[in-house]
Structures are given as structure tokens and as C-alpha cells.
Amino acid sequence: MSVKTRKIAIVGSRAVGKSSMTVRFVEDHFVESYYPTIENQFSKNVKINNQLYTIEILDTAGQDEFSLMNEKHLIGIHGYLLIYSVTSRQSFELIEIIRDKILNSIGNDLVPMILIGNKYDLNYQRQISKEEGEELAKKFNCKFMETSVRENININNSFETLINDIEKIQNPPIQKNNDKCIIV
């Protein structure tokens, strides 16, 4: 069985849980402390739908509306996890700017993305409703889910869903032509 390599970038503003989510997925543990990320790369082998994948994850430094998207965040990336914190209105509002920067830089709207509302477990600090997240995902024409890195809720699911979306674009299903030709 051949192994497919898929590159994923995790983007979002500072302190939304990008690195924690990456470490939870790759190493299956929760990192309690916060250290600002410059940029890290991780790799994990997984089996999804009977296909082996090497998932290369680019854990980006926190973006803000003024920071430029590094070319590395764009070249060769198959899909993006757009992450905001449900406890931060600012991180939610920044997602649209970050997404627009990505789409403008690559010049293609057909890029697999999943909108992630992280820190679902901090419901008592919530500033963004689930409905707001769903509405934004609908506007982006992408999938949406809420995650909790601490509680390990929807972490693997978010990566697997993105891989499935990437595969739909990389290897679209072959459509069978049912037109029958009759020779008389």
C-alpha cells in the first residue's frame, strides 16, 4: 500500500491553541503552558479510510492583521485548519482576514479549509456562539467544528475531516457516463 503525504497548515491569531492542538494530535498529550510559537513542523503517520498518510503539519506563529503570510504557509500546502478561540472575539474576527490573505496569495478558492472554534471546554468564558461559527463557515463554504484540546474533543476528527476534504479535491471521484451508444 502506498503512502500519501499531505501538508496541513494550522493558522489563527495568537494563543488560540494551534500548537496545543498539533501536539495533542501528534503526541496525544495536552500542553498546559503557553510559549509563543515561532514556527514548528510536525509529522504523523495515520490510516484514514484504509489509506496510509504521512501528515506534515506546519504549526504557524500567531497571525495578526498586519503580519504577512510567509510563503511557506502557502507553497505545497494541501489544506488549512483555521482556528479561533471561542473565548476571544478578536481571534474570531481575525479569521476572515487570515483566510482572505491565504486565498488572495494562492489565487484559488478551491482550497480545503475547516473552521475550528477551539477551547470549547471553557464555555463559561465563551464570547463566540456555536451559531456564529457555523454562520462564518457557511459564508466560507467550509466545514465547522468546535474542539477542546484539553478534553481531546474533535481533535483527530478535525484532521481526518480535512484529509477527506483534501482527497475529494486531489482525487475527485470518477463519474461514470451512462450514455449508451447503440449501433444499428
C-alpha positions as CSV (number, residue, x, y, z in Angstrom):
1,M,0.0,0.0,0.0
2,S,1.4,3.4,-1.0
3,V,1.7,6.2,1.5
4,K,0.3,9.6,0.6
5,T,1.9,12.8,2.0
6,R,-0.5,15.6,2.8
7,K,0.6,19.0,4.2
8,I,-1.6,20.9,6.5
9,A,-1.1,24.4,7.9
10,I,-2.7,25.5,11.2
11,V,-3.4,29.2,11.2
12,G,-5.1,31.7,13.5
13,S,-4.2,34.5,15.9
14,R,-2.0,34.2,18.9
15,A,-3.0,32.0,21.9
16,V,-5.9,30.2,20.2
17,G,-4.3,26.7,20.8
18,K,-2.7,26.0,17.4
19,S,0.4,24.4,19.0
20,S,-1.5,22.6,21.7
21,M,-3.8,21.1,19.1
22,T,-0.9,20.0,17.0
23,V,0.9,18.4,20.0
24,R,-2.4,16.7,21.1
25,F,-2.9,15.2,17.6
26,V,0.8,14.1,17.1
27,E,1.8,13.1,20.6
28,D,-1.6,12.7,22.3
29,H,-1.0,14.9,25.3
30,F,-2.1,18.3,26.5
31,V,0.5,21.1,26.8
32,E,-0.6,23.3,29.7
33,S,1.9,26.1,29.5
34,Y,2.0,28.7,26.7
35,Y,5.1,29.6,24.8
36,P,4.6,31.8,21.7
37,T,5.4,29.7,18.6
38,I,7.8,31.0,16.0
39,E,7.1,28.1,13.7
40,N,7.2,24.3,14.1
41,Q,6.8,21.4,11.8
42,F,5.4,18.1,12.9
43,S,4.7,14.8,11.2
44,K,2.4,11.9,11.9
45,N,1.6,8.7,10.1
46,V,-2.1,7.8,10.2
47,K,-4.5,5.4,8.4
48,I,-7.8,7.0,7.2
49,N,-10.3,5.1,5.1
50,N,-7.8,2.3,4.5
51,Q,-5.2,4.7,3.1
52,L,-1.9,5.4,4.8
53,Y,-0.9,9.0,5.1
54,T,2.1,11.0,6.3
55,I,0.6,14.2,7.6
56,E,3.1,17.0,7.7
57,I,1.8,19.8,9.9
58,L,3.0,23.4,9.8
59,D,2.3,25.0,13.1
60,T,2.5,28.7,12.3
61,A,3.3,31.6,14.5
62,G,0.2,33.6,15.6
63,Q,-1.0,35.9,12.8
64,D,-2.5,39.3,13.3
65,E,-4.0,41.6,10.7
66,F,-0.6,43.2,10.0
67,S,1.7,40.2,9.8
68,L,2.4,38.9,6.4
69,M,1.7,35.3,5.5
70,N,5.0,33.6,5.0
71,E,5.4,31.9,1.6
72,K,6.0,28.6,3.5
73,H,2.4,28.8,4.7
74,L,1.2,28.7,1.1
75,I,3.5,26.6,-1.1
76,G,2.7,22.9,-1.2
77,I,0.0,23.2,1.5
78,H,-2.9,20.9,0.7
79,G,-5.3,22.2,3.4
80,Y,-5.8,24.6,6.3
81,L,-7.2,24.4,9.8
82,L,-8.5,28.0,10.6
83,I,-8.5,28.2,14.4
84,Y,-10.0,30.8,16.6
85,S,-10.8,30.6,20.4
86,V,-14.4,30.6,21.4
87,T,-13.2,32.8,24.3
88,S,-11.8,35.6,22.1
89,R,-13.9,37.8,19.9
90,Q,-10.7,39.3,18.4
91,S,-9.4,35.9,17.3
92,F,-12.8,35.2,15.6
93,E,-12.8,38.5,13.7
94,L,-9.2,37.9,12.5
95,I,-10.1,34.6,10.9
96,E,-11.7,36.2,7.9
97,I,-8.6,38.4,7.3
98,I,-6.3,35.4,7.6
99,R,-8.5,33.3,5.2
100,D,-8.6,36.2,2.7
101,K,-4.8,36.5,2.8
102,I,-4.4,32.8,2.0
103,L,-6.9,32.9,-0.9
104,N,-5.5,36.1,-2.4
105,S,-2.0,34.7,-2.2
106,I,-2.7,31.4,-3.9
107,G,-5.4,32.8,-6.2
108,N,-7.7,29.8,-5.8
109,D,-10.9,29.4,-3.9
110,L,-10.8,25.6,-4.1
111,V,-8.6,25.1,-1.0
112,P,-9.7,22.7,1.7
113,M,-10.3,24.5,4.9
114,I,-12.0,23.7,8.2
115,L,-13.1,26.4,10.6
116,I,-12.3,25.4,14.2
117,G,-13.7,27.0,17.3
118,N,-11.2,25.9,20.0
119,K,-11.4,26.0,23.8
120,Y,-14.9,24.5,23.8
121,D,-14.3,23.3,27.4
122,L,-14.1,27.0,28.6
123,N,-17.8,27.5,28.0
124,Y,-18.1,29.9,31.0
125,Q,-15.7,32.3,29.2
126,R,-17.4,31.9,25.8
127,Q,-17.6,35.1,23.6
128,I,-18.5,33.4,20.3
129,S,-21.6,31.2,20.0
130,K,-21.6,28.0,18.1
131,E,-24.1,29.6,15.7
132,E,-21.7,32.4,14.9
133,G,-19.0,29.9,14.0
134,E,-21.5,27.9,11.8
135,E,-22.6,31.1,10.1
136,L,-19.0,32.0,9.2
137,A,-18.2,28.5,8.0
138,K,-21.3,28.7,5.7
139,K,-20.0,32.0,4.4
140,F,-16.6,30.4,3.8
141,N,-18.3,27.4,2.2
142,C,-16.3,25.1,4.5
143,K,-16.9,22.7,7.4
144,F,-17.1,23.8,11.0
145,M,-16.4,22.1,14.3
146,E,-15.7,23.1,17.9
147,T,-12.8,21.5,19.7
148,S,-11.2,21.1,23.1
149,V,-7.6,20.3,23.2
150,R,-7.7,19.8,26.9
151,E,-10.6,17.3,26.8
152,N,-9.4,15.9,23.4
153,I,-12.7,16.6,21.7
154,N,-12.8,16.6,17.9
155,I,-9.0,16.8,17.6
156,N,-8.5,13.7,15.5
157,N,-11.8,14.3,13.8
158,S,-10.7,17.7,12.6
159,F,-7.5,16.4,11.0
160,E,-9.3,13.4,9.4
161,T,-12.1,15.6,8.0
162,L,-9.6,17.9,6.5
163,I,-7.7,14.9,4.9
164,N,-11.0,13.7,3.5
165,D,-11.7,17.1,2.0
166,I,-8.2,17.3,0.5
167,E,-8.7,13.9,-1.1
168,K,-12.0,15.0,-2.7
169,I,-10.1,17.7,-4.5
170,Q,-6.9,15.8,-5.1
171,N,-8.6,12.7,-6.4
172,P,-12.2,13.5,-7.4
173,P,-14.5,10.5,-7.9
174,I,-14.6,9.3,-11.4
175,Q,-18.0,9.9,-12.9
176,K,-19.4,7.1,-15.0
177,N,-21.1,8.1,-18.2
178,N,-24.3,6.3,-18.5
179,D,-24.9,7.4,-22.1
180,K,-25.3,4.2,-24.1
181,C,-24.2,4.1,-27.7
182,I,-26.4,1.9,-29.9
183,I,-25.0,0.9,-33.3
184,V,-27.7,-0.3,-35.7
